[in-house]
Structure formats: C-alpha cells, structure tokens
Amino acid sequence: MSDTVHCPLMECEIDTGTCFDIHMYLEDGAPEWTVPEIVAKNKDCKRICLQCPNHRDD
C-alpha cells in the first residue's frame, strides 16, 4: 500500500494522513485548522473529494 495518493483538491500527491484529515473535515466535522488552507477555501471541496477515486469510505 502506498503512503501517498493523488489529491484533486490539492492537485498533487499527498500523504495518507493528510487525506484522512481532509476526509474528517469534509465528512465528520473536524475543525478547519486541521486541513490545508487550499482545501478549506475551495467552495467545491466536498464534491471534489466525494468524486475522488481515492475517496475514503471509512
């Protein structure tokens, strides 16, 4: 298993920990400070994350 995934929100490879933080922010209400600013400022972040082939289902 790879320790990185391509993130369409960040438009680059990110580590799986950051991917998890983004997932928790968008789906479980984690605080905004837990994600990179580019994610929090993207109006379509949830839609993009849900459509990502690497989207977490846990």
C-alpha positions as CSV (number, residue, x, y, z in Angstrom):
1,M,0.0,0.0,0.0
2,S,1.3,3.4,-1.0
3,D,1.8,6.1,1.6
4,T,0.7,8.8,-0.8
5,V,-2.3,9.4,-3.1
6,H,-3.1,11.9,-5.7
7,C,-5.5,14.6,-4.3
8,P,-7.6,16.5,-6.9
9,L,-8.2,19.2,-4.2
10,M,-4.5,19.8,-3.7
11,E,-3.6,19.0,-7.3
12,C,-0.6,16.9,-6.1
13,E,0.4,13.8,-4.2
14,I,-0.4,14.0,-0.5
15,D,0.3,11.6,2.3
16,T,-2.5,9.3,3.5
17,G,-2.6,11.2,6.9
18,T,-3.4,14.4,5.1
19,C,-6.0,12.6,3.0
20,F,-7.6,11.3,6.2
21,D,-7.6,14.8,7.8
22,I,-9.4,16.2,4.7
23,H,-11.9,13.3,4.8
24,M,-12.6,14.0,8.5
25,Y,-13.0,17.7,7.8
26,L,-15.4,17.2,5.0
27,E,-17.5,14.4,6.3
28,D,-17.2,14.3,10.1
29,G,-16.9,18.0,11.1
30,A,-13.2,18.2,12.0
31,P,-12.1,21.8,12.6
32,E,-10.9,23.8,9.6
33,W,-7.4,24.2,11.0
34,T,-6.8,20.5,10.5
35,V,-6.7,20.8,6.7
36,P,-4.5,22.8,4.3
37,E,-5.9,26.3,3.6
38,I,-6.4,25.5,-0.1
39,V,-8.9,22.8,0.8
40,A,-10.9,25.0,3.3
41,K,-11.2,27.8,0.8
42,N,-12.4,25.7,-2.1
43,K,-16.2,26.0,-2.5
44,D,-16.5,22.7,-4.3
45,C,-14.2,20.8,-1.9
46,K,-16.8,18.3,-0.7
47,R,-18.0,17.4,-4.3
48,I,-14.4,17.1,-5.5
49,C,-13.5,14.9,-2.5
50,L,-16.5,12.6,-2.9
51,Q,-15.7,12.1,-6.6
52,C,-12.0,11.3,-6.0
53,P,-11.0,7.8,-6.9
54,N,-9.1,7.7,-3.6
55,H,-12.0,8.8,-1.5
56,R,-12.1,7.1,1.8
57,D,-15.2,5.1,2.7
58,D,-14.4,4.6,6.4
